[in-house]
Amino acid sequence: MKGSFIPVSEKTRNKILSEVEKEARDTTENKTKSGAMNFNFGQGDSRLDKFVNYQKKYPDTDIDNALDSLKYKKTFTNRFIYTRAKAVNSFVKSKESRDQFFSQILSSGSVALFILLPFFTLFLKLLYIRSKCTYIDHLIFVFHIQTVFFMLFSIFYIFKIAGVNPELWVFIILFLVYLIIAMKRFYEQGYFKTFLKFLLVNLSYTIVASIGIVFVLLISIAMF
């Protein structure tokens, strides 16, 4: 500001600079204090931000009075968004709420995986369309693979609970190796064909799992 065309005193210039520095520090600071997580909710002008700010300031106010104070209509959408604002504040402040949310994701994710298995089985049926295996045969194979996956997943977490920190990639490699061997023995095709179909199977499973994850997150957020 020394090269500014507006004449200001040294004292005023230092005061302005210190205020700018303080504002920048307050804006960019993102720390965890007293066990609470600091997110940037409530920093904008969106409806959710307003609801988050109001609910944080008046946590004991019921939804109807809150919407009246904020001058929003008592529609289903506004009520739902306000309940999500309450959940956001609870998630940020309470470790117990965060643990509950992640537990709900794991629970919903397990159910979603089993719901999506028939679609994955259908892909296998199309992939091995010349095979004599029926849809039920493919479904049994998928259930078998899924069981091995959950067994390895359980062993991984048992190690973690026991205080050992195993590498996740080791269990992923073990599962992938088991999968390609299982495909080779079950469908009795050559190594080259099995490897190509192994890649396609993993691609399809990634797509199906991604869709499942999106639905699980939406359901978990809605029910939290």
Helices and strands as residue ranges (DSSP letters): H 10-28, H 47-57, H 63-70, H 76-93, H 95-127, H 135-161, H 168-187, H 191-223
